Amino acid sequence: MSSRLKLIKQKLKNPKTLMLIGIIGIALIAVSSFLPKKAQVEKQSETSLDMDTYMKELETAVSDIVYGVTGDKKATVVITLESGIRYSYADINETDTSNSTGEKSEQTSAKKSQSYITVRTSDGGEEALLLTEIMPEIRGVAIICKGGDNEIVAEKIKNAVKAALDITSQRVYIAGGN
């Protein structure tokens, strides 16, 4: 075994062998930079929702309220929204604030340009820096449940839904069902 180690040691001392190992190492590094990177899984922050998920969570919350008031596990709840989710991005105002004499110039809407602060993603791309997601306003809530045709039960449900969703009573409709 020691003779084998001596033989390897002698070969490693040979400048041609060292050069060949170096070239192979550099080639491996170069080849690895051209290989496709692992597909990046679409990341979604825990607070980020899509419209369907947002609506389903609201409907589930209202169904829980109805269940708490009436005991009806099969109540039907439909919620409609005004618009989609709006996003607010960090922006930089790139406007000229001084003229050649050093005085501040007035800003016109035609000259105003808006650009967003971007961040580099792990895959080398760029995306605008998201500050907030603004959830849409609730247009209306329709509830069909057992006891919904009883005025006292309907009023209890309506008051609970108004308080939970911060909407007016005109946006809540309740009807009785089987």
BATI-735695 format. One record per residue: x negated, y, z negated of N, C-alpha, C in turn; residue in one letter. Coordinates in steps of 0.1 Angstrom, whole numbers, plus 5000, padded with zeros to 4 digits. Example, Ala and Ser with C-alpha at 12.3 -4.5 7.8 and 13.67 -1.06 7.14 Angstrom:
BEGIN
    n.u    n.v    n.w   ca.u   ca.v   ca.w    c.u    c.v    c.w   resn
   4868   4943   4922   4877   4955   4922   4868   4967   4922      A
   4872   4978   4929   4863   4989   4929   4871   5000   4921      S
***
This chain:
BEGIN
    n.u    n.v    n.w   ca.u   ca.v   ca.w    c.u    c.v    c.w   resn
   4992   4988   5000   5000   5000   5000   4991   5013   5000      M
   4981   5012   4993   4972   5024   4992   4965   5027   5006      S
   4963   5016   5013   4957   5018   5027   4967   5025   5036      S
   4979   5022   5034   4990   5028   5042   4991   5043   5039      R
   4990   5046   5026   4991   5060   5022   4979   5068   5028      L
   4967   5062   5028   4955   5068   5033   4957   5071   5048      K
   4962   5061   5055   4965   5063   5069   4974   5074   5072      L
   4985   5075   5065   4995   5086   5066   4988   5099   5063      I
   4980   5100   5052   4973   5112   5048   4964   5117   5059      K
   4957   5107   5066   4948   5111   5076   4955   5117   5088      Q
   4967   5111   5092   4974   5115   5103   4980   5129   5100      K
   4984   5132   5088   4989   5145   5084   4979   5156   5085      L
   4966   5152   5083   4955   5162   5083   4952   5166   5098      K
   4956   5158   5107   4954   5160   5121   4962   5173   5126      N
   4955   5183   5131   4962   5195   5135   4974   5193   5145      P
   4972   5183   5154   4982   5180   5164   4995   5175   5157      K
   4993   5167   5147   5005   5161   5140   5012   5172   5132      T
   5004   5181   5126   5010   5192   5118   5018   5201   5128      L
   5012   5204   5139   5019   5212   5149   5032   5206   5154      M
   5031   5193   5156   5043   5186   5161   5054   5186   5151      L
   5051   5184   5138   5061   5185   5127   5066   5199   5126      I
   5058   5209   5127   5063   5223   5127   5073   5226   5138      G
   5069   5221   5150   5078   5224   5162   5091   5217   5160      I
   5091   5204   5155   5103   5197   5152   5112   5204   5142      I
   5106   5209   5131   5113   5217   5121   5120   5229   5127      G
   5112   5237   5135   5118   5249   5141   5129   5245   5150      I
   5127   5235   5158   5138   5230   5167   5151   5227   5160      A
   5149   5220   5149   5161   5216   5141   5168   5228   5135      L
   5161   5238   5131   5167   5250   5126   5174   5257   5137      I
   5168   5258   5149   5174   5265   5160   5187   5257   5165      A
   5186   5244   5165   5198   5236   5169   5209   5238   5159      V
   5206   5239   5146   5217   5240   5136   5224   5253   5137      S
   5217   5263   5142   5224   5276   5144   5234   5276   5155      S
   5233   5267   5165   5242   5266   5176   5253   5257   5174      F
   5253   5249   5163   5263   5239   5160   5275   5247   5155      L
   5287   5242   5159   5299   5249   5154   5300   5248   5139      P
   5304   5259   5133   5306   5260   5118   5319   5252   5115      K
   5320   5248   5102   5332   5241   5098   5344   5251   5100      K
   5355   5245   5104   5367   5253   5106   5371   5259   5093      A
   5373   5272   5093   5377   5279   5081   5391   5277   5079      Q
   5395   5273   5067   5409   5271   5064   5415   5285   5061      V
   5427   5287   5067   5433   5300   5065   5435   5302   5050      E
   5429   5312   5045   5431   5315   5031   5442   5324   5029      K
   5449   5322   5018   5460   5331   5015   5459   5333   5000      Q
   5459   5345   4996   5457   5348   4981   5470   5343   4974      S
   5469   5341   4961   5480   5336   4954   5492   5345   4954      E
   5489   5358   4955   5500   5367   4955   5506   5370   4969      T
   5499   5366   4979   5503   5368   4993   5515   5358   4997      S
   5525   5363   5002   5537   5355   5006   5541   5357   5020      L
   5547   5348   5026   5553   5351   5039   5568   5353   5036      D
   5575   5358   5046   5589   5362   5045   5598   5350   5040      M
   5596   5339   5046   5605   5327   5042   5603   5323   5028      D
   5590   5323   5024   5587   5319   5010   5593   5330   5000      T
   5591   5342   5003   5596   5353   4995   5612   5352   4994      Y
   5619   5350   5005   5633   5349   5004   5638   5336   4996      M
   5631   5325   4999   5634   5313   4991   5632   5314   4976      K
   5621   5321   4972   5619   5324   4958   5630   5333   4952      E
   5634   5343   4959   5645   5351   4955   5658   5343   4953      L
   5661   5335   4964   5673   5327   4963   5673   5317   4952      E
   5662   5311   4949   5661   5302   4938   5663   5309   4925      T
   5657   5321   4923   5659   5329   4911   5674   5332   4909      A
   5681   5336   4920   5695   5340   4918   5703   5327   4916      V
   5699   5316   4922   5706   5303   4919   5705   5299   4904      S
   5693   5302   4899   5691   5299   4884   5700   5308   4876      D
   5701   5320   4880   5710   5330   4872   5725   5324   4873      I
   5729   5321   4885   5743   5315   4886   5745   5303   4878      V
   5735   5294   4878   5735   5282   4870   5736   5285   4855      Y
   5729   5295   4851   5729   5299   4837   5743   5305   4833      G
   5750   5311   4842   5763   5317   4839   5774   5307   4840      V
   5774   5299   4851   5785   5291   4855   5782   5276   4852      T
   5770   5272   4852   5767   5257   4851   5767   5250   4864      G
   5770   5258   4875   5771   5252   4889   5757   5251   4895      D
   5753   5238   4896   5739   5235   4902   5740   5236   4917      K
   5751   5236   4923   5752   5236   4938   5757   5249   4943      K
   5755   5260   4936   5759   5273   4941   5751   5276   4954      A
   5757   5283   4963   5751   5287   4975   5747   5302   4974      T
   5734   5305   4976   5730   5318   4976   5723   5322   4989      V
   5726   5333   4995   5720   5338   5007   5716   5352   5004      V
   5703   5355   5007   5698   5369   5005   5693   5374   5019      I
   5697   5386   5022   5692   5392   5034   5682   5404   5031      T
   5672   5406   5039   5662   5416   5036   5663   5427   5047      L
   5659   5439   5043   5659   5450   5053   5649   5449   5064      E
   5637   5445   5061   5626   5444   5071   5616   5433   5067      S
   5605   5433   5074   5595   5424   5070   5586   5430   5060      G
   5576   5422   5056   5566   5426   5046   5557   5437   5053      I
   5555   5448   5046   5546   5458   5052   5533   5457   5044      R
   5522   5461   5052   5509   5460   5046   5502   5474   5046      Y
   5495   5477   5035   5488   5489   5034   5473   5486   5034      S
   5466   5492   5043   5452   5490   5045   5444   5502   5040      Y
   5432   5500   5036   5423   5511   5032   5418   5518   5045      A
   5420   5531   5045   5416   5538   5057   5406   5549   5054      D
   5399   5553   5065   5390   5564   5064   5395   5575   5073      I
   5396   5587   5068   5400   5599   5076   5388   5604   5083      N
   5387   5602   5097   5376   5607   5105   5380   5620   5112      E
   5382   5631   5104   5386   5643   5110   5375   5653   5108      T
   5374   5663   5117   5364   5674   5116   5369   5684   5106      D
   5362   5686   5095   5367   5695   5085   5360   5709   5085      T
   5351   5711   5094   5344   5724   5095   5341   5727   5110      S
   5342   5740   5113   5339   5743   5127   5325   5749   5128      N
   5321   5755   5139   5307   5759   5141   5303   5770   5131      S
   5313   5778   5125   5309   5788   5116   5309   5784   5102      T
   5313   5771   5100   5313   5766   5086   5326   5767   5079      G
   5336   5773   5085   5349   5775   5079   5357   5762   5082      E
   5366   5759   5073   5375   5748   5074   5385   5750   5085      K
   5386   5740   5094   5396   5741   5105   5409   5734   5101      S
   5420   5738   5108   5432   5731   5105   5432   5718   5113      E
   5439   5708   5106   5439   5695   5112   5452   5694   5120      Q
   5451   5690   5133   5463   5688   5141   5466   5673   5142      T
   5478   5670   5144   5482   5655   5145   5476   5649   5158      S
   5473   5657   5168   5467   5652   5180   5453   5648   5178      A
   5446   5655   5170   5432   5653   5167   5429   5643   5156      K
   5439   5640   5148   5438   5631   5137   5436   5617   5142      K
   5426   5611   5138   5424   5597   5141   5423   5589   5128      S
   5428   5577   5129   5428   5569   5117   5420   5556   5119      Q
   5411   5553   5110   5404   5541   5112   5404   5534   5098      S
   5403   5521   5098   5404   5514   5086   5390   5509   5081      Y
   5389   5507   5068   5377   5501   5063   5378   5486   5066      I
   5367   5481   5072   5367   5467   5075   5357   5459   5067      T
   5360   5446   5065   5351   5438   5058   5347   5426   5067      V
   5335   5421   5065   5331   5410   5073   5335   5397   5067      R
   5341   5388   5075   5346   5376   5070   5335   5365   5070      T
   5337   5354   5064   5327   5344   5063   5323   5338   5077      S
   5332   5339   5087   5330   5334   5100   5323   5344   5109      D
   5320   5356   5104   5313   5366   5111   5322   5377   5117      G
   5335   5375   5117   5344   5384   5122   5347   5396   5112      G
   5355   5405   5116   5359   5416   5108   5374   5417   5107      E
   5378   5422   5095   5392   5424   5093   5394   5436   5084      E
   5406   5443   5085   5408   5455   5077   5410   5451   5063      A
   5406   5460   5054   5407   5457   5040   5421   5460   5035      L
   5428   5449   5031   5442   5450   5026   5442   5455   5012      L
   5450   5466   5010   5452   5472   4997   5464   5466   4990      L
   5476   5466   4997   5488   5461   4991   5497   5455   5001      T
   5506   5447   4996   5517   5441   5004   5529   5447   4998      E
   5538   5453   5006   5550   5460   5002   5562   5451   5006      I
   5568   5445   4996   5579   5436   4999   5591   5444   5004      M
   5599   5438   5013   5611   5445   5018   5622   5447   5008      P
   5630   5457   5011   5641   5460   5002   5652   5449   5005      E
   5660   5446   4995   5670   5436   4996   5683   5443   5002      I
   5688   5437   5013   5699   5443   5020   5712   5438   5013      R
   5713   5425   5009   5725   5420   5003   5723   5406   4998      G
   5732   5403   4988   5732   5389   4982   5746   5384   4983      V
   5748   5372   4988   5761   5365   4989   5760   5352   4980      A
   5769   5351   4971   5769   5339   4962   5783   5332   4963      I
   5782   5319   4965   5795   5311   4965   5792   5301   4954      I
   5801   5301   4944   5799   5292   4933   5812   5289   4926      C
   5812   5278   4918   5824   5275   4910   5826   5286   4900      K
   5838   5290   4899   5841   5301   4889   5839   5315   4895      G
   5834   5316   4907   5831   5329   4913   5844   5337   4916      G
   5855   5330   4917   5868   5338   4919   5874   5343   4906      D
   5868   5339   4895   5872   5344   4882   5865   5358   4880      N
   5873   5368   4877   5867   5382   4876   5857   5383   4865      E
   5859   5377   4854   5849   5378   4843   5836   5371   4846      I
   5837   5359   4852   5825   5352   4856   5817   5360   4867      V
   5825   5364   4877   5819   5372   4888   5812   5384   4883      A
   5818   5391   4873   5812   5403   4868   5799   5400   4861      E
   5799   5389   4853   5787   5385   4846   5775   5382   4856      K
   5779   5374   4867   5769   5371   4877   5764   5384   4884      I
   5773   5393   4887   5770   5405   4894   5760   5413   4886      K
   5763   5415   4873   5755   5423   4864   5741   5417   4863      N
   5740   5404   4862   5727   5397   4860   5719   5398   4873      A
   5725   5397   4885   5718   5398   4898   5714   5412   4900      V
   5722   5422   4897   5719   5436   4898   5706   5439   4889      K
   5706   5434   4877   5695   5437   4868   5682   5430   4873      A
   5684   5418   4878   5672   5410   4882   5666   5415   4895      A
   5674   5420   4904   5669   5424   4917   5668   5439   4919      L
   5673   5446   4909   5673   5461   4909   5680   5466   4922      D
   5693   5461   4924   5701   5465   4935   5715   5470   4929      I
   5723   5477   4938   5736   5481   4934   5746   5470   4935      T
   5757   5472   4929   5768   5462   4929   5774   5461   4943      S
   5773   5471   4952   5778   5470   4965   5770   5461   4974      Q
   5758   5457   4970   5750   5448   4977   5752   5433   4973      R
   5761   5431   4963   5763   5417   4958   5778   5413   4961      V
   5779   5402   4967   5792   5396   4970   5793   5382   4963      Y
   5804   5380   4956   5806   5367   4949   5820   5361   4953      I
   5820   5348   4956   5832   5342   4959   5832   5328   4952      A
   5844   5323   4950   5846   5310   4944   5844   5299   4954      G
   5840   5287   4949   5838   5276   4958   5841   5263   4950      G
   5839   5252   4957   5843   5239   4951   5831   5234   4943      N
***
